[in-house]
Amino acid sequence: MAQDFERDKQRNIGTSAVTIRTANSDDTLVGLNLANVHNAQVEVDVFINDGANDFYLIKGAPIPKGSALSMLDGGAKIVMQNGDILKVQSNTASSIDAWASVVDTISE
């Protein structure tokens, strides 16, 4: 069966949580890169809301000026079920660019 690879992206994420992806089926997050585009170190939160609660994948992770954080490495994956919402938030306005790589509609 062919896989449906997709990407989601957002620029200049700041102090309000921004939706990167809302799962529309059983999806797998296979990559998430967060780049600091600000002129100083920032801290970033990444979480998934399941419709009732926020589950943090990282909280307050520092990203130095001019650096990036690859949240998933070494083959790690995160499963998102229908309706789960992946969000990113920074402690600084307009400071993070996010790029997510996803396999959509994983068969059951």
N, C-alpha and C positions, 0 to 999 in steps of 0.2 A: 504494500500500500504506500502511495506517495505521501510525503509529509507536506504540510502547508506552513512554510516558514513565513513569519511576518515580523514587522518592526513597528515600534511605537516610539515617539520622540516628543520632547518638550524643551523649549529654550527659556533661559532666564527665570528659572524657578526661584521663588523667594520665600517669604515668611508664612504664606498661606499654602496649605497642602494642595498639590496639583495632581489630578488623576493622570496617570501614565497609561493605564489599560484597565478596561472592565472586561473580565472574561465572559465570553458569550457561549462557552461550552467548556469541556475539560481541556484546559490549555496548560502548557508547560513553559515557564520562564527559564530560558537557557542562558541568558546574558543580561546584565544590567550595568551600564557604564555611566558614572556620574562625574562630570568635569567641572572643576571650579573655574568660572570665568570672571571672578571678582579679583580685586587687587590685594586681597589679604586672605588669610586662612578663614574657612567657614566650617560649620558643623551641619551635618545632614541626617535626616531621619528618613527611613524607608519603611512603609508598613502596608499591610493588606487589611482592608475592611471586609468582613464577611457578611455585612448587612446589619450587624448588631454591635460588633466590637472591632477595635483596631489591634492587630497583631504585628508587633515591631519585628522587622528583619534586622535592622540596625537602628541605633538611636544615639544621636550626638556624635556620630563618627566624624573626626576631623579630616578635612581635605585641605592641604596646604595650597597656597597661591601657585597657580600654574600646574596643578596636579590633577589627577583623576583617581577615582576609586572604582575598581571592577568588583562589584558585589558578589558575583558568582564566578568561581574559578575551579580548576581541577575537576571539571566534569559535573559539578554540583548543579542541581535543578530544583525548581520550586513549582509545585503543582498548584494551579488555580482552578477552582470549580466555577461553574456558571454563576455570575453575579458578583464574584470576588472583585474587589477594586484595589489595584496597586497604586499607591500614592507616594510622592516624594515632597519633602519640605526642607528648607534651609533656615538657618538662624539669621540670614542676611538677605536683603532684597536683591532680586535679579542676579543671583550668583551661581546657579547650577544649570548646566545643560544635561539632559538625561536621554539615553538611548537604550531601549529594551529590545532584545531579540526573543521571539516567542515561537513555539510550535503550537499552531492552532488546531483545535478539534482532535485531541488524542483519542483514539478508539478505546472503548471500554473492554 
